[in-house]
Every structure is written in structure tokens, then in C-alpha cells.
Amino acid sequence: MSSLNKQYCRRTFINESSLLFASLVLGGIPVNGAKGYHTSINKNKLVSTLTGDVPCNKLGTTLMHEHVLWFGGPRLEDPGYLPIPVDLQKATVDFAVSLLNEAAHAGVDTVVDLTPFRPLGLYKRIAEKTTVKIIPSTGFYRRAKIPKWLADMEDEKQMEELMLKDLTEGIEGTKIRAGIIKVAGEGASLSDWEKKVFRAAARVQKATGCPIATHTGGPFEQFELLVKTGADPHRIFLSHVDVGRKGKPGDLLTIAKEGCYLEVDTFGQDFYTPWSELVSFLRAFCDAGLGNKIFISIDSNWHWENRQKIFEGAGAPNFDPNASKRNFAYMMTDAVPALLRSGFSKAEIHTFLVDNPRNYFCG
């Protein structure tokens, strides 16, 4: 493996085509029409969802980095885990279901929920009321944003055992198994605690074959540590990799060539990545024959703040008045039509949203 020693900081934390047109964009496109299509997949492999196992070739249009519910502190100056108040739980379930059903109507089939801690009872209620398949995760998010019992965990073996149990037996004593591992870096370089998390996740990935998603931090350090500890490069994806790159992928092309997937989700958020730069970034991978290593998603998340629903970007420092429009359906109603207008083909979009998620889980 080539040396990947550069660092990168993710975001500081951190026009309209019709709905019918957007939902048809991915329909009926031959799966071998995209550049770099990968055929070495196991179509019989099953993926765990909240409502049961699903063959990996039946995932359909998949958003790879989403949050059905969110529990982190509402602001950088107010970090930590904030559970949903009991008296807001019904409204929470109803709103989450409405967002998922809207996404289903727009053409989304599956969302990968990368919140590796959750009130499973609420999630089960939500999953039972929508046709969208929800793939739950295990793992560790940013230490300042997770429940105290997880943040206080120091033993690397204990971290490994937790993830392994969630994947092979079930989450929180249920039969619902996680379908993906989520790990995160707080800043440009991994802390000692985060290195424990990443090493534990890599060993679990090697043992189970379950894929890993990261919250990026420094993509090169994260990728190297995971692979060095035994993770399969083809079963890793790094998130938010376009942020701060001025539209230039640079050495990220090297990571993609080594098999790693890269995820982009700043559609409609020019304060993270201006649209022209986002287009240039994605086009560079396609032109290099690496479009088969790209995921596109929304990273939609909202939380209760002063009993109001607040979507990411709506509060400080961005105060985006359109933040609430960035729901799961936004991919089909806004992002996909915008990509088509910017010159991407239907086959390329199909690769991002259908082929690549399938191959990642089927590999």
C-alpha cells in the first residue's frame, strides 16, 4: 500500500425539476452502463435492517450516510448526548416517518443510519411505518457527542466486543443486528482514544466482513490505520471528503484506487462546498474512472432545541434558511436534477446511488 500521510480537516462541524422526473432518473438504467462497473459481488449476501435481513442486491436507491434521529448536543459550545424528551417521542416518531415516506415517494429505497447509539424502541416504531429499509449501525461517534457510558469506555477489547455483539447477536438485547460499523475522528488527527476505536473496528470488520464508515477527520490517517489493523480497503468508506478541498480530490484519488469508497453529502450547503466545487470534485473521480468509488448522500439530521425542530445548518454559525429542505427526499427532488443539469449522466448517478452501495455491501 502506498504511503498516505497527509491530513485533512472535515467541516467545522462539524432550479426545480418535478418529483416524478427525479424519481424516474434511476429507473430502467442498465447497471452496466456506468464507467468502472464492478461485477465481482455476492448477490446472495444479506444486509441487516431494522425490519429484517435484505439481499444486498435488493437495496435499490440507497443513501449511505443519514440519521433517522439525532441526539448530539445542538451546538459546538453545548456538546454531549441529549436524549429525546419523553413527551416529544410521539411527535418524533411521526415526523421521522413523514420524512422517510416522503423519501420513498421520491424514489429512495434504503437509508443507512450512521448514529451508532439510539433509542431502539423509537427506531422500531419508525421502521414499522415506512417502506424505506433502514440499516442500523454499531460503533462510536465523536467522544463529546455520545452517551457517557460509551465515552467512558477505555478498554479496546471491550469496544471490540460491543461492536461484535451488535453485529452478530443483536443491539441492546434484541434480535436486530447492526449492518455497518461507524467510527469517527474529532479533528485532523486521531486521539489515542479514537485510535483504540478504529483498531477495534478494523478487527471486527476483518472477523465479520461487515463494512466500516468513518466520520472524517483526517482521511489518510484513518484509512491507513484501519487497513494496517486488518480492515479490507474495499469495505471502508470515508465521509464528507469534499469539504475544504476547493473542488480538487488530490491524493483522495490514491485512496479510491486502493479500493476505498468516498462519500459526499454537502448538496445545498454552499457554506461547506460551493456547488461549482462540488461538481468539479465529483467529475474528477468520474473522469479518472473512479466513479464506482463514490457515494452521494444528504447527511440529513435534525434535533429538538427549545422544543423546535432544528436541521443541521439552521443554527449558528450558518443560519441557513433552507436547512429544513435538506431531508432524505432532497436527494431525488433537488440534488439529482441539479447533477443532471451540471452534465452528469443518468448512468453515473445510478452508479453513485444504486451500483456502489450494492457492491459495497455485496463485496
N, C-alpha and C positions, 0 to 999 in steps of 0.2 A: 504494500500500500504506500502511496506517495505521502510525503510529509505535508500535513495540513495544520499549520501552526499559526495562522492568522486569527485575529479576534474580531468579533462584531457585536455591537450592542443592538438589541431589538428596540422597538418603540419605547418611548419614555414611560410607558405603561400608564408604563407598561413597559325631448330626448326619448320619448316613451314609445316602445313597440307594444303591441297588445299582449295580454296574458296568454291568449291562445297561441300566438306566434311563438312566444318564448317557450311554452310547454311543448311545442312541436319540434323545437330545434334539435332535440336529442333523439327524436323518434325516427326509426327507419333508416338510420345511418349505418352502413356496414361497419362492423367492428374492426375490419382490417383496412379501413380507409385512412387511418391516421399514420403519420410517419413514425417509425420506430415501434410499431405494434409488437408486443411480446406474446409469444404463443406457448411458452413453457409454464403452464399453470395447471393446478389440480382443481378441476371444476367441482369435484365431489367434496372438497373441504368445507366444513361447516363453520359459520361465524356465530358467536353468541350474541343474542339480542335480549332485550327486556321481556320479550314475549316468546322466546324460544330460539332454537338454532335455525339458521338460514343458510342454504348453499351459497358459497361465495359468488357464484355466477348469477345469483338472483338478487343482488343488492341494488341493481339499477343505478339511477342517477343519485350520486352519493356526495354529501357534504362532509368532508373529512375532519373538520375542526369546528365544532359547535358546542354550545352549552344550553341544555334544555332549561336548567335553572342555574342560578349563580349565587354564591354565598360569601364571597370575599368582602372585605371592608370596602365601603363606597369610594374612598379617596386614598391617595398615597399617604396623606397625613393621618388617616384613620384606618390602618391596616388591620388584618385579622379576620377570623371566621365569624360571620354573623348569620346564625340560623334564621329561618323564616318564622315570624311570629305565628303562633297557633291560630289566631283569629284572622290571619290573612291566607291560610293554607288553601281554603276552597277557592278563593279568588286566584291564587297562584296556579292551581291545577287548571282552572277554567281558561286562564289566559294562555298558559303554555299549550294547552290542547288547541286553542284557536290559532296560535301561530303555526303549529305543526299541520293542522288541517288546511290552513291557507297554503302552506308549502306543498302539501300533497296535491292540492288543486292546481298548483302551478307546474307540477311535474317532478317534484322531489320524492324519491322513494326511501332514502335512508339518510340518517344523520348519525355521525359518530360523536358521542357526548364525552368531551375530554375534561370533565370535572370528576377527578378520582375520589371524591367523597361526596355523599349525597344522602338526603332522607329517602331511602329506598321505597318506603311506603308511598310517598308522593309520586315518585317516578313510575311505580307500578300503576297507580291510578291514571297517570297521564298516558302511559303506553297503551292501556286498555281502551282508550277513547280515540285513538288515531290509527290510520293505516300506515303511517310512516314508521319504518323499522328504526329502533334506537339501539345503537351499540354502546354499552356502558364500558367504563374504563376502571382500571385499578392504578395505583401508583401514588405519586406525591407531587403536589403543585408547589408553588413558591412557599417557603417556610413561614413567611409572615402572613400568609393568607389561608392557612389551613387550620383545622381543629387542633387544639393544644396537644391532645394525645398523640397525634401524628407528628407535630412539630417537635415534640419532646423525645421522639424515638431516635436513639443514637446507635443502636446495635445494627450493624449491616446485615447480619444473619436474620434478625427479626424483621427487617424491611423486606428481605427476600421471601421469608416465609409468609408474610402478609399478602404480598402480590401473588405468590404461587397458590395460596388458598383461594383467593378471589377468582383466579383463572381456572382452577381445576375442581374446586368443590362448590363454591358459591360465595356471594357477597353477604356479609352480615348474617350468616347462618341460614341463608335461603339457598335455593337451587339455581338462582340467577347468577350465571358466571360472567365475568368481565370478558370482553372481546379484544381489548387492546390495553397496553401499558402506557401511562402518561407520566413523564418526568419533566422537571423544569429547572432552569437556572435563573437566579435573581438578577445577575448583572453580566458584564462582559466575560468574567472568569468564574469558574465554578468554585464554590466554597468547599471546605473539607466535608461538611455535611452533605452537600449536593453530590460530591464525588462518591460518597457512600451509596446514595440513592441510585446514581447512574450505574455503578458497578453491580449493585443488587439487581437492577432491572435487566442489565445485559445478561447476567447469569440465568435469570428466569426466562428471558427470551430464548436463550440457547437451549434451555431444558424443555421448553414447551412449544417453541415455534411461534408464539404469539408476537405480533408486531409491536413496535415502540413508537410513540410520538413524543417529541420534545417541545417545550416552550423555550424558544431561542432568545436568549443569551448569546453565547459565542458558538456558532455552529461548528466550527472546525474542531475546537476542543471537545465539544460534546460528541461529535461523530467519532473522533479518534478514540476517546475513552470507551465508548460503547463497543466499538469494533475490537479494540485491544483486549477487552474483557470477555469477548466471545460472541457478541451480537452479530447477526447476519446483516451486512450493509443493505441488502435488498428488502429488509424488514424494518427499516428505520425511516421515519420522516421528520424533518425539521420544519418548524412553523415560523411564520411571519418573516421570511427571509428577504423579502423585497425592501423592508423598511430601512431607510437611510442609505440605500445603495445608488441613488440617483439614476436608476434605470439600468445599471450595469451589473451583471451577475458576477463578473470577475472569476475568482477562484471557486465560487459555488459550482461552476461547470465541472470542476475536478471531482467534487463530491458526488454530483449526479452521475458522472462517468463511472464512478466506483460502485454505483447501484443504489445510492440513497435517493429517496423521494424528497421533494421540497414543496412546501405549502405556502400559498399566497392568499390573503384574505382582506386586503385593505380597499376593496371596491367601495366607492362612495366616500372615502376618507382621505381627501387630498392633504389633510394636515399630517398624515402619516406618509403617504406616497402619492404625489400628483398623478393624475390619470396618464399623461403622456409618458411618465417614467415607468408606470406600471405596465403599460403596453410594451414599451421597449424591453423591459425586463423579461416578460413572458415571451416576446418574439425572439429574443436572443437564444432561449432554450430550444424553441421550435426550429429555428434556423440551424442550430448546431446538431439537430437530430435527437434532442433530448426532451422533446415534448412529452414523451412517455414516462418522465420522471417528475411531472408537475401535478399537484393538486390545487384546485381553486375552491375556496370556501368563503364563508362570511364571518365566522367567529362571533356570531350574534350572541349577546348576553345582556341581561337586564337584572336589576335587583330592586328591592324596596328601599327607599330612602325617604324618611319623613312620611311614610305611607303612600308614597308616589312611586310609580314605575319609572325607573331611570335606565336608559340604554347607554352602553359604552359610548363615550364621546359627547353625551348630552351635558355632562357636568364639566367642572374645571379639569384641565385648562382649556378645553376646546370649545365647549358650549355650542355644539353642532345642532342647529335647529331641526335637521333631518335625521338625527340619530335613530329615532324610533322606526324609521322606514327600513332600516337595515335588519330585517328579520330573515328567517330562513327562505321565504319565498323571493326575497330580493335578488337572489342569485338568478332566478329564471325571469323575473319581471324587469330587471334593470341591468344586472351585470352581464348576462349572456347577450342581450341585444346590443349593449354597448361594445362588447368584444367583437361581435359580428360587424358592426359599423366601423370598427377600427381595423378590419381586414383579416381577422381570424376566421378560419373556415369552420363549417359545421363539424367536420371530421376532427379537427383539433380540439374543439370544445367537447365533443364526445369523448375524446381521449382523456381530457382533464377530469371529467365528471363521471364517466362510466368505466372506460377501459382501465385506467390507472388504479382506481380504488379496488376494482375486481382483481387485478393482477397482484396488487399489494397483499390482499387478504388470501388470495388463492396460491400465492407463491410458495 
